């Protein structure tokens, strides 16, 4: 009952008619939500004031994850060009590749991305889902030995393998103090009998990660994209909806969603959670402070 009291509105569909929504990113300077439709190869903006959805581009290079940098520009994970790219905040339709190779080998298909605000480094995951078929990219052989977590430093354009200690890294998010990185492993998709569907936490040391540890096992569905509020509450995708975990990674509740959730993000003041789920984008108003008290 206390969990339900922290949810201040019913769940509402704010955008529909898509194929596979992903990459929810709140653009604070514009007061709008950017999101991808990976399989439609498109990027969209949702405008809360007008409640309208507009097309940014119908050729996004199979964009998946998006993340707004501190200056308002957006970093995007592209399956098509197998890269992370940057989009200027005043012209989101155009994207310039930041990095698409490691040690002369093409990346798999970058999936989700975050910025570490304290030093401006960009961290992303690189599973193979954009190259296993033509549905979300272009079918191709992997040139990498595995699927890793990377750290890209814009200051010197260097790319570092931050960790190899996860089979199929997907969604990721920093703790509020940026000393911990949480990463979703959804390797059960590729390895049904031996794969995993859990969340791991890593200590952050410069451009590398250490002390990888299991912090939560997802029971229903698979963990994908996620976000965290200023109190350290984690909001994680699942087949049931959005799982809400406290700072000790204990489940305090679930926000039911009628479609399979892929990702989620909070708006500027953390009063609204936006959720990308299969063919739709949903929103729900909440009180993060009340949730943190559970």
C-alpha positions, 0 to 999 in steps of 0.5 A: 500500500505504501508503494502505491501511495508513492505513485501519484498517477495511473500509468498512461500511454503517451505515444503508440504505434511503434515497433520496438521502443528503446533509448528513453532520454530526457532532454532537460534543455528542451523539456522533451523526451527523446526515444528510439524505435530500433526496428523502425530505424527512427528517432522521435521526440515526445512533447509533454506540453502538447502531448504530441510525438514528432519524428526526428529522423527516419534513418537513425542507423538503427539507434538504440540507447540515447543519453544527454550529456551535461552540455545538452548534446546526445550520445547515441548507440547505433546498431547500423554503424556499430558505433556510438555517435554524438548529436548536437542538441540543436540538430538531433537528426545528424549524428557524428561517429565518436568511436566504432572500433577497438584495436582495429576491430569493429564493435558489435552493436553498442546498446546502452550508454551513460556519461560519468559527469565527474570526468566526462567519460562515456560508458557503453555496453556492446552486445551482438543484438544488432548483428545477429540479424537484419531486424535491428541492424545488419547481419554480420560476423562479430570481430570481437572475442566477447561482449564488453563494457567500454569507457570512451574518453572524449578528451583524447578519443581513447577507448578502454575495455572497462570490464569483460566480467559479464556475458551480455551487458545491456542496460547500465546506470551510475550511482548518484556518487558515480562510484558504482556502475550497475549493469544488466546481464541478459545472456539468458537470451542467447544461452537459455540453459546457462545464461543469466538475467541479473544485475551486477554492480562494479566499483569504478576506478578511473576508466576500469571496473572492479569487484563485479558482484551480483546484486539482484536476480530478475525473476520474470523476463530479462533486465534491459534498460534502467535508471536511478534517481537521486536517492539511489532507487533503481528502476529496472525493466522486466516482463512484469513492468518496472521493478523498483529496488532500494539502495540495498537492491531489495525489491520494494515494488513493481510498476505494472506495464501492459507491454514488455519494458525495454528502458526507462528514464526520469524527467528533470525533477524526477516527478515523472518516469517515462517507460519505453515498452514494445510498441509504446511509451508510457508515463507515470507520476511518482514521489521519489522521496516517498519511494526512498523511505520504503 
